[in-house]
Every structure is written in structure tokens, then in C-alpha cells.
């Protein structure tokens, strides 16, 4: 291929686009609607504990905030 990568690929490499994609993937990956294990963790950690863990894994809050 001549002239480098197509715009569809280079646009997806934009830092803002990568960050948005990462947020979407994390939101889906650590969602109780997608993975039923999160509802089971409510029984082990309590609903608020599981919510904090999900938030940390999604990147919603800094790790130090959970302490």
C-alpha cells in the first residue's frame, strides 16, 4: 500500500478516540448486565463493594479513592 495507512485506521489511533474506545470496552467488560458474575460478587463484597470494584476496573475513580 502506498501513502501510509488509510484515514479510517489513523483516525482510530487518535488519543481521544482510543480513550473513548477504552471507556466503552471497560464499561461493557465490567458490566453486571453483560457478565452475571458481578451480581454474585454483591453477595461476597456487598453491593457497594462490588460497585467500587467495578468502578476501579472501569477506570471511573483513581485507585487511592477506594482506600
Beta strands, then each sheet from edge to edge (+ up, - down):
end
